[in-house]
């Protein structure tokens, strides 16, 4: 199993803390390194990092991290980092062998989430999304969240503006190559090509499943106040990395 980490975007909401969101540090460790190390602990044999904004600096860091960690890291650069994130998924998936963990560079997870997600593959699905049913979770930013409406173990709708909804998208997926194909089909139909566009197409086909994370800890570090929470809470939830 491989992992794909999306790290191409501008990260304007975290700009005050640095020019590159993936290289923003949490207690001394860049967020991209946290994601790579977590993916490797979950069983990823290779981690593909999709770069764009500040690509040269990020790729230089990735080369050094691969050398000192022994983790196989393959950067893939998208020519236009301003396009929707589905384009990054297509670029990363093209380098992945078989099913792959798909992560965002600014999301941090308790180890059990990714380890459980890695075991969710099944022939009756093209993608499995980790979801949080705690709609009152204080660590979730309702103004930026991607919401999910589910029925049993299946996604029926996904997006930032759907209603009603019963869960929030945690930003961690176990994907097959059906996901990249669904994003391409969405682009060909005339939409922008976001990850959610592809997810909705798979949901419409009954091929998008969910994995409830229960009470496990996770955090989307997309602005300074959540970065402060990450620095305060991440060491306790990721002792295997910060210990």
Order of alpha helices (4+ residues) and beta strands (2+ residues): beta-beta-beta-alpha-beta-alpha-beta-alpha-beta-beta-alpha-beta-beta-beta-beta-alpha-alpha-beta-beta-alpha-alpha
